[in-house]
Amino acid sequence: VSVQMVNSKSLEEVHCWLQQMNSVSIYDSKRLAQPDEVANYKTGDGLEKAFLLANVIRQRNPAQNIEIVSDENGVVLKGPDQYRFVSTKSLQKQVSIYADGNITIKD
């Protein structure tokens, strides 16, 4: 659903679309909404929005390595460019998604 909703948008336009959404998760605490939930409800924490954008990037370019770095109040997605989001989930993790399908998570 989320990939189809942004099919005609550039990555920059997807980022702007996500930034214009409400920044409140549909879930409390550390539980995360899936990309399709963010797209359907048009709201999400910055970490959830970063995963939606990562999903779009991987769909368009599976060879692109992606890194999502989350600290106490922000998220940076590093892919073909850098995209920043505000997060209140207070998760401090680094998620690396590699072109070969491997995923690593570091504290």
Legacy VTK file of the C-alpha trace (Angstrom):
# vtk DataFile Version 3.0
C-alpha trace
ASCII
DATASET POLYDATA
POINTS 107 float
0.000 0.000 0.000
2.649 2.545 1.038
4.823 1.841 -2.001
1.845 2.193 -4.356
0.730 5.453 -2.704
4.030 7.145 -3.535
4.757 5.418 -6.829
4.770 8.656 -8.848
6.727 10.720 -6.266
10.483 11.273 -6.120
12.237 10.327 -2.865
12.385 14.011 -1.932
8.633 14.306 -2.512
8.018 11.208 -0.374
10.144 12.734 2.394
8.152 15.998 2.197
4.866 14.047 2.238
6.008 12.216 5.364
7.141 15.455 7.024
3.707 17.008 6.419
1.934 14.160 8.225
1.102 14.262 11.911
4.056 13.050 13.952
2.111 10.882 16.361
2.280 7.111 16.301
-0.916 5.081 16.378
0.824 2.922 19.012
2.017 3.738 22.511
5.483 3.176 23.883
8.073 1.426 21.749
5.715 -0.498 19.476
6.076 0.622 15.852
3.469 0.998 13.120
4.168 -0.756 9.842
4.786 1.391 6.723
1.305 0.651 5.355
-0.290 1.739 8.653
1.607 5.040 8.507
0.439 5.592 4.917
-3.182 4.608 5.589
-3.596 6.620 8.812
-1.390 9.480 7.537
0.363 9.772 10.880
3.463 8.296 12.422
6.470 8.810 14.614
9.647 9.751 12.782
11.087 6.261 13.221
7.993 4.767 11.569
8.255 7.295 8.747
11.929 6.383 8.271
10.995 2.727 7.841
8.336 3.675 5.283
10.910 5.655 3.308
13.436 2.807 3.611
10.797 0.441 2.240
10.257 2.728 -0.758
14.002 3.053 -1.392
14.535 -0.726 -1.266
11.559 -1.306 -3.561
12.946 1.115 -6.138
16.609 0.173 -5.801
17.256 -3.186 -4.061
21.025 -2.689 -4.475
20.965 0.413 -2.241
22.397 -0.071 1.257
20.376 1.744 3.910
21.207 2.774 7.445
18.699 4.043 9.997
20.210 5.677 13.075
17.841 6.486 15.918
18.711 8.284 19.126
16.617 9.746 21.941
14.889 12.391 19.833
15.739 11.945 16.190
16.187 9.579 13.285
18.472 9.796 10.270
17.974 7.543 7.270
21.086 7.224 5.124
20.551 5.859 1.639
21.072 7.618 -1.660
20.747 10.792 0.448
20.165 11.646 4.120
16.666 12.149 5.497
15.908 13.393 9.011
12.851 12.819 11.164
11.840 13.669 14.743
11.067 10.719 17.003
9.639 10.400 20.494
10.067 6.609 20.657
13.383 7.060 22.556
14.964 4.083 20.821
18.723 4.187 20.436
19.593 1.785 17.639
21.457 1.594 14.363
19.829 -0.596 11.723
21.814 -1.432 8.589
20.039 -3.025 5.625
22.413 -4.353 3.002
21.847 -5.001 -0.684
22.421 -8.733 -0.135
19.454 -8.832 2.270
21.442 -8.959 5.502
20.288 -6.750 8.359
22.327 -5.774 11.412
21.096 -3.988 14.515
23.447 -2.277 16.965
22.754 -0.484 20.212
LINES 1 108
107 0 1 2 3 4 5 6 7 8 9 10 11 12 13 14 15 16 17 18 19 20 21 22 23 24 25 26 27 28 29 30 31 32 33 34 35 36 37 38 39 40 41 42 43 44 45 46 47 48 49 50 51 52 53 54 55 56 57 58 59 60 61 62 63 64 65 66 67 68 69 70 71 72 73 74 75 76 77 78 79 80 81 82 83 84 85 86 87 88 89 90 91 92 93 94 95 96 97 98 99 100 101 102 103 104 105 106
